[in-house]
Amino acid sequence: MVERANRPSALASTPALAPQPQVTFSDDNSRVTAVLPTGESVEVLLYGATVISWKSGDGAEKLWLSEAARLDGTKAVRGGIPLVFPVFGTVPNHAQTAKLPQHGFARTSRWEFLGKSSSESAPGSAAADLSVKLDFGLSSANLDPSARELWPFEFGLIYSVLLNRDSLTTSLVVTNDDDKPFDCQVLLHTYLRVKDITAVEITGLADASYVDKVDGAKTKTQSSPLTITGETDRVYSPAGDAAVIVTESGAEIFSVTRDNLGNVVVWNPWADKAAGMADFAPNDGFKNMVCVEPGSVSGWQTLEPGDAFEGAQTITLYS
Ligand SMILES: O=P(O)(O)OC[C@H]1O[C@@H](O)[C@H](O)[C@@H](O)[C@@H]1O
């Protein structure tokens, strides 16, 4: 019998494998966090499937979150990326959604975490190529009965949050699981963090028509890059799907691209409105944020039984 120890060992002659770079991940039943090996991270609250943090590899936060935001599930989160569904604002003359609270119930419902997938299993993947996708679900079956009463349709929502080294993509799929059609609107209410709102310019909306909600809902046309110098609340309907670029002090900081979402809302409450919101802190926090919100809100998506609607945004960072 040949002694095992005397055999040439295949293992001994194989060079040690370099450890595979890994995505770090945690799920504490109220929020899900994922960190790429290069340091980029995303944090999603199950309440509203609200993205509450997105950091670049150097640890810099890219989203604005109010210091007074409630994260305990008692109020929609002020900051991050709340999800607006099935109504944008309130639409009292639209019978199906008239009873719903402002911006609907998706942002105030507890979502289910469906799972994660990452590119780390691909053979030979380098740390720099890694990405992670987190999936969340909400359906009429797990909706709070009070919300169900206000909008009595069978539906399914899948929300996916994809973190790459230099971008964040969030996409929503709505399905009609009912035997009758329903109307809906969706919006990704993204609070982008800036250093100084007075140094911000937003391009990519040139010639777009918009409804100016702070000027009697008049319809206007954007003639030059948008600067924010006071309360701003506009619903843009750009003709094409050009990226919206946010620059600060002349440097591009964010590019926001849309997939199948025809509107962009730009919102900044400015001093007085911010002071009037109990969950907006600090009071001068409006200087450090601008909401650029891709959505489908100027009309209705009417979904027939079995139909689905999908829309997405990708926010890319400039290095
Ligand atoms: O205070 P809420 O419900 O989060 O809404 C914030 C803002 O959301 C924006 O999308 C709307 O255009 C604004 O009119 C609204 O004020």
The ligand as a MOL file (V3000), in Angstrom:
LIG
                    3D

  0  0  0     0  0            999 V3000
M  V30 BEGIN CTAB
M  V30 COUNTS 16 16 0 0 0
M  V30 BEGIN ATOM
M  V30 1 O -43.4880 66.3420 1.1230 0
M  V30 2 P -43.5980 65.2190 0.1280 0
M  V30 3 O -44.9410 64.5570 0.1310 0
M  V30 4 O -42.4820 64.2340 0.2980 0
M  V30 5 O -43.4240 65.8580 -1.3000 0
M  V30 6 C -42.2970 66.5950 -1.6020 0
M  V30 7 C -42.3930 67.1900 -3.0050 0
M  V30 8 O -42.3080 66.1530 -3.9510 0
M  V30 9 C -42.1850 66.6070 -5.2920 0
M  V30 10 O -42.0560 65.5080 -6.1280 0
M  V30 11 C -43.4380 67.3790 -5.6550 0
M  V30 12 O -43.3370 67.8960 -6.9830 0
M  V30 13 C -43.6210 68.5220 -4.6750 0
M  V30 14 O -44.8220 69.2160 -4.9780 0
M  V30 15 C -43.6640 67.9990 -3.2560 0
M  V30 16 O -43.7360 69.0920 -2.3580 0
M  V30 END ATOM
M  V30 BEGIN BOND
M  V30 1 2 1 2
M  V30 2 1 2 3
M  V30 3 1 2 4
M  V30 4 1 2 5
M  V30 5 1 5 6
M  V30 6 1 6 7
M  V30 7 1 7 8
M  V30 8 1 7 15
M  V30 9 1 8 9
M  V30 10 1 9 10
M  V30 11 1 9 11
M  V30 12 1 11 12
M  V30 13 1 11 13
M  V30 14 1 13 14
M  V30 15 1 13 15
M  V30 16 1 15 16
M  V30 END BOND
M  V30 END CTAB
M  END
